[in-house]
Amino acid sequence: MPKLVDHEERRALIIDALLRSAARTGLHAVTMRSVAQEAGVSVRLVQYYFDTKEQLLLATLTRLGVRMGERVRDRVRATAATPSPREIVEAVLVEAVPTDEESRTFHLVYTAYAVLSVTDPALAEQSFLSAPNEMEAFLVAHLTAAAITDPQHEAVVLLALSAGLGLSVLLGQRTPESAIAVLHHHLDRLFRTP
């Protein structure tokens, strides 16, 4: 009896290999061959699931978005049974700081995708570019619920702060702990009660 193949599992294996390879060598250096080697499969198998490198890149981008959403939801659930607007905002912003290997990989690869999308029309058309707008709207809603003055402005500031801190961690300018301390400091000032 032939062995049943789990196609989704194989696709995930290949996508995870691209993520590891891109985190190590940069997205620009990833090839179908390097992904196959990283996954321990043949190039033909990679091409069976992804006809082109572009298809593989887009599938990986989708995986990044799904996984980031899962991590944010997990972080929010871990705060309290009914998290406050501040706890929700804090959970989202802290997830934007690379604190472990998975989040470091996410931030490295996501940043590479964002830069690549500036010059690659196929990537520029992808929905991941709307993610910052969605995150801004999400933060505005929770800042509004907390009665923060000018929630739109504050959401922009918070997103810029967390993105900058995340990049500073990637560059080795500061530790994840010191970046999170800066976020907490700003949130303490923003959410202080009069």
N, C-alpha and C positions, 0 to 999 in steps of 0.2 A: 504494500500500500504506500503510495507516495506521501511524503511529508507535506502537511498543510503549511502554507506560508502565510504569515501575518504581514500583509502588505503595509499596514499602518506602522507596525513595529519596525519594518525595514526602512520606511521613509524617515521615521524618527531617528533611527540609527545614523542614517546619512546626514540628516539635518544637524544632529548633535556633533557629528564629525566636522561639519563645516564650521560650527560655532567654536569648537576647540581649536581648529586650524586657524581661523580668523583671529581669535584672541591671542594666539601665539605669534603669527607672522603678519597679520594685517589682512583686511578684506581684499585689498588690491592683489595680494599674492596668492589667493586661493584659486585653485584650478580643479577641474573635475578629477584629475589624476591625484592631486594632493588630498582631496576629500575621500576618494576611494581608498587611498593608502591609510589615511587616518581611521577610516571605518573598518578597515580590514576586509574590504570587498573589492571586486573587480570594477574597472572603469565602466565596463558594459552594464553592470548592475546599477551603477549610479545613473547611467544614461537611460536605463529601462524605466526608472522612476522619474527622472527629470531629463527631458530631451535636451535642454540647454542649461548653461550656467545661470542665465537669467531666471529660468523657472526655479532652479535650486535656491537662488538668492531670494526670490519672492516668497517661496515656501518657508525659508528660514526666517524671514522678516515677520511673517504671520505667526510663526512659533514664538518668536521673541515677544510679540505683543500679547499673546495669550498667556505666556508664562509670567510676564510682568504683572498683568491683571490678577493672576492667581496669587502672586506674592503680596501684592497690595491688599487683596481681600484677606489673606491669611494674617497679615500684620494687623489689620483693622479688627478682625475677630479676636485676636490675642489681647486687645486692649481692655475690653469690658463687655459685659452682656449687652449693654446699650451704650455704645461709645458716644461721647460728646462731640460736637463739631470740632473742637480743638484736637481731640484724640484722633479723629479721622484725618484732619489736615496734617497733623504730625506724622501719622503712619504713612501717608502718601509721600510726604517730603523726605522722610528718613529712607524710604525705599529708593529714592533717587541718589542715595549715597552708596557707593560700592563698599559693602561691608564684609562680603564673603566671595568665594571664587565664582559662584554663579552670578551674583550681581556685578562683579567686576567684568566678567565675560559679557554680560548683557550690555553694560555701559560702553565697553570698548567697541563692540560690534554695532550697537545702535548708533553710536556717534559716527562710526565709519559709514554706515548706511546714509545717515543724514548728510554727511559731506558729499558722498558719491551722488546723492539725489540732485545736488545742485547742477551737475553736468550730465546726468543720465536721464533722458526723458522718460524711459520706462519706469524707473524708480520714482521719479518726480510725480507720476500719476497715481502712485499707490496711496492707500488710505492711511498708512502710518504717519504721513505728514499732517494728517488732521488730529493726531493724538495730542499734540500740545494744546490745540484749541479745545479739545474735549476735556483735557485735564484742567485747563483754565476755567471752563464753565463749571466743572465739578467743584473746584475750590471756591469759586464765587458763590455757589449755592450754599456751601457749608460756612463760609465767612458771613454771608447774609444771615443765616440761621443763628449765628453767634452775635449778631448785631454789631459787627465790625464796621466802622466808618469807611466808606469808599471800598467796598469789597472787590470791585473790579481792579482797581489800582493795586491793592494789597495782593491779589492773586498773581498779578504780573510780577510784582517784587518777589514773592515767595518762590515762584517758578524759576526766576532768574537766579535767585540766591541758591536754591537747591541744585540747579544745573551747574552753576559755577563751583559750588563746593564739591559736587561729584567729580568734576573735571580736575579740581585741585588734588583730590585723593588719587585719581588715576595717574597724575603727573608726579605724585610723591611729595607734593608741597605740604600736605598735612595728612594726619592719620584719619581714619573713619571716625574715631571717637572725638577728635577735635572738631571735625566738620559737623558732627551731630550736636556737639556742645554749642556751636555757633547757631545752628537751627533752633535749638531749645532757647537760647538767649533771645533770639528775635521773636519767637512765639510767645515767650513770657512777657515781653513788652507789648506785643500785639493784643494778647488775650487778657491783659491785666484788667481787673475790675476797678472802676473808678471809686 
